[in-house]
Amino acid sequence: MKNRKIRHRSKEDWILDILKVIVLSVVTIITVYPFWNIFIISINDATDAIRGGLYFLPRKLSFSSYMEILTKKTFLGSIKVSVARTVIGTPIAVLATSMLAYSLSRKDLVGRKFWNLLFIFTMYFGGGLVPYYMVLKGIHMLNTFWVFIFPLMMSVYNMILVRSYVESMPESLFEAAKIDGATDLTVFFRLVLPLAKPILMTIGLFVAVNQWNSWFDAYLYTSSQSLKPMQSVLVEILNQYQTGGSVSQQMSNAKSGMTVTPDSIRMAATMVATIPIIMVYPFIQKYFVKGIMLGAVKA
């Protein structure tokens, strides 16, 4: 065996590596610790948490705050709305966006440059909130579940990512498919969709996060409590317990023997709203990086 030359690391290399570790460690702590602190407060006994001093582990394990939230009829109903709008809205948005992107990527499309400029124009200029509200009212979409689906069905930014990805595919693939007699729908469903899986998973994540976290549209376009998503109910809970009066209220709750406090409710509600969407990311991480890089090759 040939002797391998061992490269001796210089003092500067060691210093640089140590600095990298320190900086990344600090960034990780700053990013992760607030979320961890919210978690341990949410699973700690609510009256015990008033004493403070909770940093890394709970002192008295308790899930009373979660039980208080999950047993509320309004909160359970709001979870169903959030799940429904995410599960239904995401595939519809991905399909509509990818179909439009494929159409605008075809060089034989009549007026291709005009249609691309028209969609890009909408990214910079809009009619405003009041005209948008009047349009939704005119098509009888207010106070319905579909007001969460159709208005968010199209994102020009996501369309540009998918269009750029499709344009990066070899043109010979499409020519060969057309020679074999494939129609545009056949090419799209049997060729484009399988090959564009990374970018489709990427925009799917964007849409899912947007649908899950969206709450302001429920205030604007719905009045029925049964149509409020989880984030809207969470905002109501956060507004219900303001910081100014929370200390006295927490002390009175503790004296009366209540097992929850405003802070514990806020922490538990935050965890319930955040954890589900976080759990999705590890399953599509490998597609996310590849999709966002390849989709941004062209403008």
Secondary structure, 3 states (H helix, E strand, C coil): CCCCCCCCCCHHHHHHHHHHHHHHHHHHHHHHHHHHHHHHHHCECHHHHCCCCCCCCCCCECCHHHHHHHCCHHHHHHHHHHHHHHHHHHHHHHHHHHHHHHHHHCCCCCCHHHHHHHHHHHHHCCCCHHHHHHHHHHCCCCCCHHHHCCCCCCCHHHHHHHHHHHHCCCHHHHHHHHHCCCCHHHHHHHHHHHHCHHHHHHHHHHHHHHHHHCCHHHHHHCCCHHHCCHHHHHHHHHHHCCHHHHHHHHHHHHHCCCCCCHHHHHHHHHHHHHHHHHHHHHHHHHHHHHHHHHHCCCC
